[in-house]
Amino acid sequence: MSGGRLVIVSGPSGVGKDTVIRRWLETDPRTERVVTCTTRPPRPSEVPGVSYRFLSRDEFLAMAERGELLEHKIVHGNLYGTPLDGVEEILRRGKIAVLSIDVQGAAEVRAKRPDALAVFLLPPTREELERRLRSRGEDSEEQIRLRLRNAEDELAAAASYPVRIVNDDVDRCADELRRLVPE
């Protein structure tokens, strides 16, 4: 295997980014997920250090001030960021560093790392996106409405991505991601 590659996967909340990425990671030993940081509280299904690095606002801001984040933004009222050391460690090992981030963060990473492959996951329909958000059962009605409003802007940003994949089948999407990075 040659040197590492950074792959950005974006899409609106509820599109299935984590599910598709998890399947890709399970089926492609070249891949490793970059664990990003957030100040939001963990959902019941999330594992600290695996799903996210859950930080206090002060811890997060200190990392940003020290230049330890490749990107950071406010999304849905919380801080999110990508630890630079996590990305670099995966790339040093010659692996595919898979980064699941919002469109704001992706734009920042793409400006700093033009060699990164940027992929946008689309829902089959807006109705399916809402159904997926609601079926998680982890967000309040207010959070769901905010995520749906934000999804409109995020979906509009899809046109700026060189690769767009409709997530209508998890296995097909994971296979498509695997094929995008040749061995």
Stockholm file with secondary structure:
# STOCKHOLM 1.0

chainA/1-183         MSGGRLVIVSGPSGVGKDTVIRRWLETDPRTERVVTCTTRPPRPSEVPGVSYRFLSRDEFLAMAERGELLEHKIVHGNLYGTPLDGVEEILRRGKIAVLSIDVQGAAEVRAKRPDALAVFLLPPTREELERRLRSRGEDSEEQIRLRLRNAEDELAAAASYPVRIVNDDVDRCADELRRLVPE
#=GR chainA/1-183 SS CCSCEEEEEECCTTSCHHHHHHHHHHHCTTEEECCCEESSCCCTTCCBTTTBEECCHHHHHHHHHTTCEEEEEEETTEEEEEEHHHHHHHHHTTCEEEEECCHHHHHHHHHHCTTSEEEEEECSCHHHHHHHHHHHCCSCHHHHHHHHHHHHHHHHHGGGSSEEEECSCHHHHHHHHHHHSCC
#=GC SS_cons         CCSCEEEEEECCTTSCHHHHHHHHHHHCTTEEECCCEESSCCCTTCCBTTTBEECCHHHHHHHHHTTCEEEEEEETTEEEEEEHHHHHHHHHTTCEEEEECCHHHHHHHHHHCTTSEEEEEECSCHHHHHHHHHHHCCSCHHHHHHHHHHHHHHHHHGGGSSEEEECSCHHHHHHHHHHHSCC
//
